[in-house]
């Protein structure tokens, strides 16, 4: 499929139509995902009645684990069967998965309850929905990134900058629309009224899954009618290597090749500790927000993350260019760690961290102010570290295997999600919910000290890795 004898599609002044179509698809898919992401663990805990540890296991280990681990294999299958066909299948799975989640509360008791515990039916439907969303989402990622790569021409940096911006714009749109739908609906001068509970018979948090379903269906429509299969890679090379399709068997063998590199595995584990902090934004933090404010609009709190990225991405990119990749990653990890540790401050300043603070029209619990600062700082740290992680992996990979190793750049997020989701839920149970049930005062400080400690350890180990392991490698090669 690679035709290097033809002029690359991005060589002209404009990106081809397929590039913009792919970004539109990505916008809808991300809007669908982030419309519900902030409330997934809340839905599992409050609506379906699962324990925090189980809720974060389903969201972190299962959903995020699938989305970030499966592209290792799904990307190979997408190359084999074509991006258009793969995307079509993916959006069918995703749409159905969101719709299953929307109907879980109403349908599970009807379909599975035989006078026993309704949680079993809830669990079966929730797992089904999450599997569909996770597998579908894992297919979308390599297809869209691959399309951007193939249509970028000689302007890959700009192309992926646009792609990254589109992700965050979709995130903002999805959260805002989900908030208004969850609050009741839209009404424009009495001419247009959209009330999901009237149309689909669902109310409260489950309505956000209808929003996600609608966005996913829009992605499917664009895929079916507008998307065109990209025909060639920009210059016949990717990550310094000739582009060749891999078989599924080669993809599986690649896992053993990469994991057989002890130094790289160590680096993956260190970076996973950094991402452990980030994934708490969608696991521990929503639970904590609803603890300090039972009616907290979680999607509006987490909106600080993509807004910061959209507003500051270019400035941060210019700033980190002055630093080496490892310096940028370490400073980014430090910013995120400091952001987590600010949540220790509220109980040290006041005895009642739940009391409402009025900031004009905005009313937040006192601890919520610091949590908002924490979420914003996570965005800054992510912008500093995330792009440089890919650059660093390319630099430390064995010569001639850069592309193979970069294919595993998302593995740290997968590991952090698989392990970190349930840990965040367990900490919430141990230090907060279990104590409240026993009539004891919750202990919030240990949670943030533990998470901050993990961030600090990741910075230290990254420094050790860069100085000792890579330092010796550089000395031996000089």
N, C-alpha and C positions, 0 to 999 in steps of 0.2 A: 504494500500500500504506500510505502515511502517512495516518492518520485523526486529525487534530488536534481534531475535534469531540468525540471521546470522551475520558473521563478517562484520564490517563496511568496505566499499570499500576503504577508505583511510587509513586503519590501517597499510598497508605495507609501503615500502619505496617509492613507486611511486604513483602518482595520477593516477586514472584510465583514460582510453581513453576519456570517456564522459566529464571529467573535461576539458581536453584540447580542445575537440570539442566545448564545450560551450564557452570557452574563444576565440576561433577562430571566432565563430559566433558574439560574443560581439565586437571583433575587427572590423569586417566588418560593423556591425550596427553603431558603433561609428564613423568609418571613413565616412560612408554615412552621418551621422548627422552633424559632424563637417566640412565636406567639404563645406556645405552650411550655417552653423550656423552664421558665421561672416558676411555673405552677405545677410541674409534673410531680415532684415529691409531695407538694401540698395536696394535690388531688389524691395521690395514693394514700396519704396519711389521714387527711380530714374527711374526704368523701368516701373512700373505700374502707377506711378503718385499719390500715396496715400499721405496724410498728415502724418507728423511724428507721431502724436498721434494715428492715425489709424494703421499705420505700426507697431508701438510698441504694440498696443493692439492685433493685429493679432499674432505677434510673442511671446509676453510675456503672455498676458491673455489667449489666445486661445491655442497656440501650447505648450508652457511650462506648462501652467495650466493643460492641458490634460495629458501630459507626466508624471507629478509629482503627480497629484491628483488621476487619475484613477487607478493606481496600487492597491489602497485600495480594489477596487472591481475586477479588472482584475486578480489580483493574486489569488483570490478565484476561479474565473472561470478557470484559468489555472490549478489549483489543481484538479478541477472537470473533465476537459476534457483531461488533460495530457499536458505536456510541448511540446512534439514534434508537436502535432496537433495545439496547441496554437501558437507556434513559426511559423509554416507554414502559418497560417492565418495572423499573424502579418506581416511577410515579404511580403506577397502578397499586403496587405494594404499599407505598407510603399513604396514598389516599385512603385505601381500605383500612390501614392500620390506625390512622387518626379517627376514622369513623367508628371503628370498633371501640376505641378508647372513649369516644363521646357517648356510646350507648351502653358502656359497661354497667353503670349504676342502675339503669332501668332494666336491661335485658338479662343480666346474669342471674338475678333471683328467679326470673321466669324460666330460663333455660336450664339452670343447674340446681336450683334450690329444691330439695325434696324434704323440707322440714329440718334440715341440718344447719350447719354453720354456713351462712352466706359468704363468708370470706373465701371459701374454696372456689366458688363460682367467680367471685371478683378476681381472684388470683389467676384463674385459668384464662379469663378474657383479657386481663391486663397483660399477661405474658404474651398472649397471641398478638395483641396490638403492638406491643413493644418489639417483638420479633419482626413483624412486618415493617415497622418504621426503621428499625436498626439495619436490617438487610437492605431495604430500599435505599436508605441514606448512604450506606457504604458503597453502593453502585454509583450514585450521583457524583460523589466526590471525585473519583478518578476520571470520570467521563468529562466533567466540566473543566477540571484542571488540564486534562489532556487536550481538550479543544482549544483552550486558551494558549497552551504551549504550541500547538500546531498552526495556529492562525496569527501568532505574535510577530512573525518575521524576525527582524533584527532588533525588535523593541520589546523583548521579553520583560525587562524591568518595568517599563510603563504598563504593559499588558497586565502583569500580575498585580501592579499597584491599583489599577482600575478594578480588577477582580476582587481584591481585598476590600476596597471601598464599597463595592456593590454588596458584598457579604454583610457589612455593617449597616448599610442603608436598608437592606432587607430586614435585618434584625430590629432596627428602629421602627419600621413600618409595621412589622408583625406585632410587636409589643404594644404599640399605641392602639392599633385596631382591636387587639384582643382585650385591652383594658376597657374600651368603650362598649364593646359587645358584652363583656362580663358584667359591666355596670347596668346594662339594660338594653342598649342598642343605640342606633342612630335615628334622629328625627330632624329632617331639614324642612323647616317652615311648613310642616304638616303634609308635604307633598310626598316625601319618601320616609317610610318607617320600616326599619329592619329589626325585627325582634325574633331572635333565634329560638327562644323558648316556644313561641307560637308556631313556628314552622316545623321544628324538629322535636318538640316536646322535651327539651332538656333545659335546665336552669342552673344558675350558679357557675361553678368552675368548669363543668363539662362543656359549657358553651364554647370555651376557647378551642376545643378540639374540632368543633365545626368550622371555626375560622381557619384552623390549620388544614382541614380537609379542603376548604375552598381554595386556599392558596396552592395546595398540591395539585388540584385539578387544573388550575390555571397553568401550572408548570407542564402538566401532561398535554394540554391543548397546544401550547407553544411548541413543545417537542414534536407533536404529531404533524402540525401544519406549517411550521416555520423553520424548524431546525434542519440543517443540511450537514451531512457527514463531512468532516474536514478531510481533505484529500492527501495532504502531505505535511510533513514536519517542516518547520521554518528553514532549516539549512541541512536537513538530513542527519543532524546530530542532536543529542540531548544530553546535557550534563557532561559534555566532552566526549561522548561515546556515540558510535554509529547506532541509529535507532533500529532495533530489530524486535519483532514480536516474540514474546515468550510464551511457551506452552504452560499449562497449569502445573505440570510436573516440574518444569524449570523454576516456577514461582515457589513451589514447595521446597525444592532443593536450595533455593536462594535463602530461605529462612535459616536452614542449617549452616549455610556458608557464613551468613552474617552473625548468627548467634555463636558460631565457633570462634569468633574474634573476641577474646576475653576483654581486651581493652575497650572495644566498642560496646560490649554488653555493660561494662562498668559505667561508661558514659551515659548509656540509655537509662540506667537505674538512677544516676545522679539527676539527670534532666527530668525523670519521672517524679522525683521529689519536688522539683519546682512546679510541675503541673499539678501535683497533689494539692497545692494551695489554690490554684485557679479553679479546679473542678468543684471546690467547696462553694463557689458562687451559685451553683445549681443543685447543691445537695444540702450542706449544713446551713448556709445563709438563709435560704427560704424558710427553713424550719425555725431558725432563730428569730427571723423577722416576725413570723406569726406568733412566736412566743411573747415578744415584747409588745406586739400590736396584733391582736386576733383578726383585725380587719385590714391589715397592711396590704397596700397595692404592690405586691412583690415585683410585678413587671415594670412598674415605674421606678422602683429603686434600682433594679438591674439595668434599666435604660441608661443609667450613668455610664455603663461600660461602653456600648457602641457609640454613644454621643461623644465621649472623650476621644475615641479612636477616629471618628469622622473629623472632629475638629482639630486634633493635634497630630495626626499621622505624619503629615509632611514635615512638620517642625521636628518631631522626634526622629524621623529618618535622617534629617540633616545633622542633628545633634550626634547620633550614634555613629555616623560615618567617621568621626574623629577617633573612635575607639576601636580596639581589636575586637573580634567576635566574642572572645571569652570575657573581656572586660564588659562588653555590652550585656552579655547574658548574666554575669554576676551582679552588675548594677541593677538590671531589671529584676532579678530575684530579690535583691535587697529592697527595692521599692515595694514589691508585693509583700515581702515579709514585714516591713515597717507598717504597711497598710493593714495587715492582719493584727499587728500588735497594738494599734491605736484603739482597738475594741476593749483593751484592758483598762483604758482610762475611765470610762463612765462610772463603774462601781467604786473607783478610787476617789472620784470627785463628789458624788452624791449618793445618798442612801437609797433613793428611788430612781432606778434607771428607766422605769416605765412611764414616768410622768411626762405629760404632753408639753411640748415646747412650740410656741407660736412664732413662726417666721413669716409675717405678713399673712397671706392666705394659706400658707403651708403649715400644717400641724403635724409634728412628728414626735415620737417618743425620744427622750434624751439619748438613749443608746442608739436610736435610729440615725441620728446625726452623724455619729462616728462610723456607723456601718456604711452610710452613704459615702463618706470619705474613703473608707476601706475599698469599696467597689470601684470608685474612681481611680484610686491608686493602682488597683489591679490592672486596669486598662493601660496605664502608663508603663507599668512593668512589662506587660505583655508586648507592647509595641517595641520596647527596647530589646527584649530577649527573643521573641518568637522568630522574626525573620533571620536573626543572626544564628539561630540554632541550625537552620538549613545550611547556611554558609559554612558553619563550623564542621558539620558532618561531611560536607563535600571536601573540606580541607584535610580531615583526619582519616578519610577512607583510603584504603590501599589504591595505589595508582591503577587506573583502568577499571576500577569497580565503583566509581563515584555514583553512577546512576543507580546501581543495585542498592548501595547503602542509603541513598536519599529516598528510596522507596520505603524505607523503614523509619523515616523522620517522624511520623505520627505515632510510632510505637510507644514512646514515653507517655503520650496522652492516654493511649489505650490502657497501659499498665496503671497509670495514676487513677484512672476512672474505675478500673476493675477493683483495685485495692482501696482507693481513697473514698469512694462513695459510701460503702458500708462503715468505714471507720468514722467518717463524719457523722453518720446516723447513730452509731454506737456512742460516740462522745455526747451527742445531744441527749440520748436516752440516759446515760450514766450521770451526767452532771446537771441535767435540767429536768426532763420529763419524769424520770423515775423518782427523783427527789420531790417534785411537786406532788406526785401521787401519794407519797408517804407523808405529806404535810411539812416537808423540810424546805428550807430556802434553796433556790437553785444556785449553782456555782458556775458563773460564766467565765471567770478569769482563767482557770486551768485550760479551758478549751483553746483559747487564743494563744496561750503560752506554748501549748503542745504544737499547734500549727506553726507558730512563729519559729519554734525550735527546729522543726523539720525544714523550714526555709533556710534557716541559718546553717544547718548541717549541709544542705545542698550547695550553698555557696562555698563552704570550706572544702568539701570534696571536689567541687569543680576546680578550685584553685590548686588543690593537690594534684588532680589529674593533669591539668595543663602544665604545671611546673615539673612534676616528677616523671610521669609517663611520657608525655609528648616532649618534654625537655630532653630526655634521654634519646628519644627517637630522632630529634633534630640534631643532637650532638653526634650520633652515630652516622648520620647521613651527610654531615659537613666534613 
